[in-house]
Amino acid sequence: MTSASTWAAPLIELLGLAHPPVAITFGTQPATSSDSSLPAQPAGCCFWEPAQRQSLDTRASDHANCSTGSYTHGLIDMATAASGADTAALISTGWITPADFGLVGRLPFRPTSIRYEPLTVAASPDIVLVRLSPASLMTLQGACPDLRLATRPQCQIIPLAYSGQIAVSPGCAVSRARTGLPTEEMTCALPAASLPAVIDRLRQAVAADQTAADYAAADRRRFATLDY
């Protein structure tokens, strides 16, 4: 079986990624250890960027400061999430309604641990996160036109990808404020099991894009440039 780490290089090359892919692996067995050195974070999405450089082993308590994220990751139930003071604050702003919150995706199980790490060192991840530019989204959508554009909150791309969907989030105001995600980037969650097929489709899409772009560039030279 091909190691998941070998998927990183083709993903970076084919999508023109500026940042390394991140692997997410859910533990389902009783936890035997935890990383007690992790400082408290406002939300689980705050582990995504540091995991480009290091492995982070988290537990439910590491996600507990965000009721929404704890819910999407299967760590708490709807009633607990809805009763959170942070949830009430978000609803009071009109950012999300109780009805919308009830439609948010959620993992179908409660993981005992969640490991975030660079894809290059991952063994058998469940989800792979990539940060996309508009150009890389164009390439990915050309290869996988059935990808899903997810609504807020951004973190629901995790359960959506776990269910087998390629899920792209334009970001959400809450996550962008907490993580500092640049305005020109968005986040995509890929089901790890589908990556070999996705990479094959990306190779075809990149080749087709290049051929089409070469034609369009040559054709453009037939026309005068508009000057204002």
C-alpha positions in Angstrom: 0.0 0.0 0.0 1.3 3.5 -0.9 2.1 5.7 2.1 -0.1 8.7 2.5 3.0 10.8 2.7 3.7 10.3 -1.0 0.5 12.3 -1.9 1.9 15.6 -0.6 4.3 16.3 -3.5 1.9 15.8 -6.3 -0.8 17.8 -4.5 1.6 20.7 -4.0 2.7 20.6 -7.6 -0.6 20.1 -9.3 -2.5 22.6 -7.3 0.3 25.1 -7.0 0.0 25.1 -3.2 1.8 27.8 -1.2 1.5 25.8 2.0 2.0 22.1 2.9 -1.0 19.8 3.1 -2.2 18.8 6.6 -3.3 15.4 7.6 -6.1 14.8 10.1 -6.5 11.4 11.8 -9.3 10.5 14.2 -8.5 8.1 17.1 -11.3 5.8 18.1 -9.5 3.8 20.8 -9.1 4.9 24.5 -6.5 7.6 24.6 -3.2 6.5 26.1 -1.4 9.8 26.2 -1.9 13.5 25.5 0.2 16.5 24.6 0.1 18.4 27.8 2.3 21.1 26.3 -0.4 22.4 23.9 -1.5 25.9 24.9 -5.2 26.5 25.0 -6.7 27.6 21.7 -10.0 29.4 20.9 -11.0 26.7 18.4 -9.9 23.5 16.7 -9.2 25.3 13.4 -6.3 27.0 15.2 -4.4 23.7 15.0 -4.5 23.6 11.2 -1.8 26.1 10.4 0.7 25.0 13.0 0.2 21.4 11.8 1.9 22.3 8.6 5.1 22.1 10.5 4.5 19.8 13.5 2.4 17.0 14.8 -0.3 17.9 17.3 -2.2 15.3 19.3 -5.4 16.8 20.7 -8.3 15.6 22.8 -11.8 16.9 23.3 -10.7 19.4 25.9 -8.4 21.1 23.4 -11.4 21.9 21.3 -13.7 22.9 24.1 -13.4 26.7 23.7 -15.5 26.5 20.5 -18.9 24.8 20.9 -19.5 24.9 17.2 -16.2 23.2 16.4 -16.7 20.7 19.1 -20.1 19.8 17.6 -18.8 19.4 14.0 -16.1 17.2 15.2 -18.5 14.9 17.1 -17.1 15.8 20.5 -20.4 17.2 22.0 -24.1 16.8 21.1 -26.4 19.5 19.7 -28.0 20.3 23.0 -24.6 21.0 24.6 -23.4 23.0 21.7 -26.6 25.1 21.6 -26.3 25.9 25.3 -22.8 27.3 25.0 -22.3 31.0 25.7 -20.2 31.3 22.5 -23.0 29.8 20.5 -25.4 32.3 22.0 -23.1 35.1 21.1 -22.9 34.1 17.5 -26.6 33.6 17.2 -27.3 37.0 18.8 -25.2 38.7 16.1 -27.3 37.1 13.3 -24.2 35.4 12.0 -26.0 32.0 12.2 -29.6 31.2 13.2 -30.7 28.3 15.3 -32.2 26.7 12.2 -28.9 27.0 10.3 -27.0 25.6 13.2 -29.2 22.5 13.1 -28.1 21.8 9.5 -24.4 22.0 10.2 -22.4 18.8 9.4 -21.1 16.6 12.2 -18.9 13.6 12.5 -21.0 10.5 13.0 -18.9 9.3 16.0 -17.0 10.8 18.9 -13.2 10.5 18.4 -11.1 9.9 21.4 -8.3 11.9 19.8 -7.6 14.1 16.8 -4.1 14.2 15.4 -3.0 17.1 13.1 0.3 16.7 11.3 2.1 17.4 8.0 0.9 15.0 5.3 4.5 14.2 4.6 4.7 12.3 8.0 1.2 10.9 8.1 0.6 7.1 7.9 -3.1 6.6 7.4 -5.1 9.9 7.7 -8.8 10.3 7.4 -8.8 13.8 6.0 -6.3 16.0 4.2 -6.5 19.8 4.4 -5.1 22.1 1.7 -5.2 25.9 1.5 -6.3 27.0 -2.0 -5.8 30.1 -4.0 -8.5 31.0 -6.7 -6.2 29.5 -9.3 -5.8 26.2 -7.4 -9.6 26.1 -6.8 -10.0 26.5 -10.6 -7.8 23.5 -11.1 -9.4 21.4 -8.4 -12.9 22.2 -9.6 -11.9 21.3 -13.2 -10.7 17.9 -12.0 -13.6 17.3 -9.5 -16.6 19.3 -10.6 -18.7 17.6 -7.9 -16.9 19.3 -5.1 -19.0 21.0 -2.5 -18.9 24.6 -1.5 -19.7 24.6 2.2 -21.5 27.3 4.1 -20.4 28.6 7.5 -19.0 27.5 9.8 -15.8 26.6 8.0 -15.0 23.6 10.2 -17.9 21.6 8.8 -15.7 20.7 5.9 -14.2 18.1 8.2 -17.3 16.0 8.6 -18.3 16.6 5.0 -14.9 15.2 3.8 -15.2 12.3 6.3 -18.5 11.4 4.6 -16.7 11.2 1.2 -17.2 14.7 -0.2 -14.5 17.1 -1.4 -15.5 20.2 0.6 -14.3 23.7 0.0 -15.0 26.6 2.4 -14.6 30.2 1.4 -13.8 30.7 5.1 -16.0 32.1 7.8 -15.7 35.4 9.6 -15.1 33.6 13.0 -12.4 31.2 11.8 -10.6 33.8 9.7 -10.5 36.1 12.8 -9.2 33.3 15.0 -6.6 31.8 12.5 -5.5 34.8 10.5 -6.3 33.0 7.2 -5.5 35.5 4.4 -8.4 36.9 2.5 -7.0 35.4 -0.8 -7.0 31.9 0.5 -9.7 29.3 1.3 -9.6 25.8 2.8 -10.4 22.5 1.3 -10.9 19.1 3.0 -10.3 16.0 0.9 -11.2 12.5 1.9 -7.9 10.8 2.2 -9.2 7.6 0.7 -10.0 9.4 -2.6 -6.6 11.1 -3.0 -5.1 8.7 -5.5 -8.1 9.1 -7.8 -8.1 12.9 -7.2 -4.4 13.2 -8.1 -5.0 11.2 -11.3 -7.9 13.6 -12.2 -5.8 16.6 -11.4 -3.0 15.5 -13.7 -5.6 15.3 -16.6 -7.1 18.7 -15.6 -3.7 20.4 -15.4 -2.7 19.1 -18.8 -6.1 20.2 -20.3 -5.8 23.6 -18.7 -2.3 24.1 -20.1 -3.3 23.1 -23.6 -6.4 25.4 -23.5 -4.3 28.3 -22.0 -1.7 27.9 -24.8 -4.5 28.1 -27.4 -6.1 31.2 -25.7 -2.7 33.0 -25.3 -2.0 32.5 -29.0 -5.4 33.5 -30.0 -5.2 36.6 -27.8 -2.2 37.8 -29.8 -4.5 38.3 -32.9 -6.3 41.1 -31.2 -5.3 44.6 -30.2 -4.9 45.5 -26.5 -7.4 48.0 -25.2 -5.8 51.1 -23.7 -7.7 53.6 -21.6 
